[in-house]
Amino acid sequence: MFFSKIVFNYRNNEVVDAYDNCQKMHTLIMTAFPKEKNSVSPRSKYGVIYRIIEKQSILMAYVYSKVIPNWKPLMESEILMSAETKNINEFISGIKNGDVYKFQLSVFISKRPKNKETGESSPNAIQITSKQGRLDWLERVSKNNGFKIIHSEEIEKKIVRGIKNRTQNRFTLTTISGVLTVTDAESFIYAYTEGIGRCKAYGAGMLLLSKLEHNN
């Protein structure tokens, strides 16, 4: 597994367009990975998930992937100002039950409503807007993905927009910060490397971790 930190060139027209269009941003980032024929999704095959970060006048992205990305074309076309990639397999292999981490998670907190008559879930997800609903969602997600939340808070909300095949996409990306403990290392590693929730192709689902010592 690889972790990349890339810094965009704000003055590049393609970057300006991608800033307001999550589909274009997805396309930009995926140019660093091999293309696939037929219906195979390169993002899924290569395990690509990312998060857009804005700090003052800097626009950058963190990217996880199962293969080494090739950022050289984006550097040569001046879309990127810098790109760094490192192997994080040693960190991942060291994750075990009982470990405590500071975390940040940017996700689309959503659900698929069920048809009252048929009981079938809608193909379209809707945002969960109530505070209790979001807390319940986080509890379910943590339980299903091998960790327990010690404490958490929502620190940022951002509306993400994009157009694909003439269809307007729009969802709210919520960033959650806090502390967690690992309860099932295998499930947790899967969530860490594959991402959590929906809209992973558009900058959602990345779990960032910082190890804390566990105090009994």
Disulfide bonds with the S-S distance in Angstrom:
none
